[in-house]
Amino acid sequence: MEALLHVEHLTGGYSKQRPVLHDIGFTVKPGEMVGLIGLNGAGKSTTIKHILGLMEPHSGTVRLGGRLLKDDPTSYRRTYAYVPETPLLYEELTVSEHLEMAAMAYGLSRDTYEQRAAILLEDFQMAPFHNRLSAHLSKGMKQKVMIMSAFLVKPDLYIIDEPFLGLDPLGIRSLLELMAKVKSDGAAILISSHILSTIERYGDRYVVLHQGRLAAYGDLETLRSAARMPGAPLDDVFCSLVTQDVNAR
């Protein structure tokens, strides 16, 4: 199946004199979840910012649905929905108003918005709080609003950064079930998380970044082979890969 997201020979960062990323490349196909994993400072957030179009590559390309951002910015951005690590909400808007704003941005009809929003509010135990201002929400509740806004619009690609921080157990379960459902429906998911046991359970392939370089890339068996650890869990494989000398492999 043709990949939806193509990251090819990506080198980038905040300064051309000191790039954070060095020749990164991977794909994400419809109907699969790819885990973006690495230590703090490995370049995960910088990679995501380049995909979102918030940073311009020094070299290499990022394509979504075969398009570069500059080719058609509106179509490019409507291809994905993003759930950041830190919730970003408007304090003067209610939960429902945030959802409605997301629906308007992606061109959802009123009926579609209302049907999807009602289901998501129930799934994430937020129906009693739909009229509450975001300024009065807990961090976990704010994270739920970000998650609901992303899944409301049903994009081709979900980009999810450390989504489990602050979520209660029911919220985590709801999110995992929702990710499994949209993946089975053909959506692509790129997820960054330090909870590797969960990523192993739900992921299809993995991008392992270390010091801004690609330490390993592929399914779990490919990573096990690279680490010379047959049968090992992703946690152990990852720790081995990032403590080896990347340039020596």
N, C-alpha and C positions, 0 to 999 in steps of 0.2 A: 504493500500500500504506500502511496506517495506521502511523504512527510508533510505535515502542516507547518511546522517551524523548522527552519534551517539556520543554524549558526555556523558560519564557515570562516575559518582562519581569523577569528576575532581577536584583535589586539586593541586594548583600550584602557581608559582610566581617566583620572582627573588632569594628568599632565603628560604630554607627549614625551617629555624627558624621562619620566618615571612611570611607565604604564603599569597598571595593576594586573591586567590580563595579557597573556602571551599565547597567541595562536590557538585559541579555544575553538573546538568544533563539535557539534552534536546535532541531533534531530529529535523531534517529537512528532509521532504519528497519531492520526485520529484513533481513538479507542485504546490508548495506552497512557500509563502514568510513568513519568520519568522523574526520578529523585535527583535533585541537585544537592550534593552533600560535600562537606568540607569543614575544616576547623574554622574558628573565628578568624576573620581576615584573609580567608582563602580566595575570596573574589566572588562569592555567591551573589551578594547584593549588587555588586558592580555588573555582573553578568545580567541580572534581572533588569537593571536600569537601562542597559543597552537594548535589551529586547523591547522594553516599554517605549523606547525612543527618547528617554530622558537624558541619555548621553550619546554622543556620536562616536562611532569607532575610529580609532587611529588608522586601522586597516582591517580588511575583512568585511563581511556583510552579515546582516540579519534579515531574513525573509520570512514573512508570514503569508501563507497561501500563495506563495510565489511572488509576493509584492515586497518591495522596499518601502520603508516609511515615506520617503520623499516622493514615491510614485503616486500614492493616494493616501494621505494621512488619515482621512476620515474612515475609509474602508479598513485600513490597517488597524486602527485603534478599536474599531468595532469587532474585530476578529477575536479579541481577548478581553477577559475581565481579570482584575488584579486584586488580590487580598494581601495587603501589606502586614508586616510584622507588628507595627504599631498602628492602632486604629486612628483614622483621620476623619473626623466628623465635624459638621457645623453645629455649634452649641445651641443655636436658636432654632434648629429644625427638630421635629419629632422623629421617632423611628419610622413611622409610615411615610413621612415626607421625604426621608432619605431614600426609601425604596421607590417612591414615586419619581423622584429625581433621576434615579438610575434607569427606570423604565422609559422616561422621556428621552434620556440621552441615547438610548439604543433603539428608539422608535417602536416600543411596544404599544399595542392598543390598550385602551382602558380595561376592557374585559380580560385580556390576557394578564395584565398587571394585577388586577384584583384577584383572579383565580390563583396565580402563582404566589402572590404575597400572602394570602390567607394560609396556604399550605406551609410555606416557610415559617411564618410566625408561630404556627402550631408545632412544627418539627423542632424548632429551637426554643420552645417555651417562652416566646416573647409576645404572644397575643395580649396578655394583660397589660403590657407596657407599650402598646403600639402608639399611644398618644403622648408618651413621655418625652420630654426634651432630652437630647443627647447629653447635655450638661449634667443631667441628673442620673446618668447611667454608670454602672460599674465598668471597670476595664473589660471584664469578660463579656458583659452585655454589649459594649461598644464593638468588640470583636465579632460578636454574633451579627450585628448590623452590617458590618463589612462583608461578612460571609454571605448573608442573605442577599445583599445587593449584587454580589457577583453571580450567585446561582439563579437569581431572579431572571437575568437577561439571557441565560443559556447561550454563551458564546461558543465558538469553535475551540478556543484554548483558555484554560484556567491557569493563571500564574499565581501560586499560593506560597507565601513566605512565612514560615514558622507559625502555622495557623493554630496550633494547640495551646500556645501560651495564654494563660488566663481563662481558658474554657473549663467549665465544669464537666464532670464525667458524662452527663447526658448530652451536653453540647458536642463533646468529642465524638460520641457515638453517632449523633445525628450527622455530623460532618463526614465521618468515614462512610456512613451508609449513602450519603448524598454523592460523595466522590465516586463510590463504586457504581452507583446508578448512572451518573452522567457518562462515566467511562464506558459502561456497557451500551449506552445509547450512541456512542461514537465520538464523544468529546475527547480532546487531548488535555492532559494535565501535566504541568511542570511544577513540582513542589519541592521547596527547600525546608528541611527539618533536621534537628539533631536527634529526634526520636527514631533511631534507625530500626528498631524492632517493628515499628508501625510501617515505615517505608518499605522494609523487606516484605512485609505481609501483603501490601497493596501494590507495590511498584513492579514494573515490567523491566525497566532498564535504569541505569544509574550513571550519573556524571560525577566523578570524584575529582574535586579541585583541591590543589595543594600549592600554596604560595603563587597563586595566579596561573598555574599551569594544569593541564589535564593529566592527572595521575593515573586514571583508568576510566574506561567507558564501555558500557555494555550490560548484558544481563548478569545475574548473580554468578552463574557458572564462569563467565568471562572474567569477572573480578576475582573469583576464587583462583582461577588459573594464573592471573597476574600476580596474586599474592602467594601462590604455591600453597594454598590452604584448602584442599578439597573437602567439601562437606561442612565447612565452617559457616557460622551465621554472619550476617552482614556487619554487625558490630565488630567482630574480631577481624574480618577481612579489611574493613575500613581502617582500623587502628594500625594494622600491618602496613597497608599501602601508604599511609601518610607519615609513618615513621621510617620508611625506607628512603634511601636517596633516590628521588624521582629521576634525576638525570642519569643515574646508573642503570636504569631499566631499559 
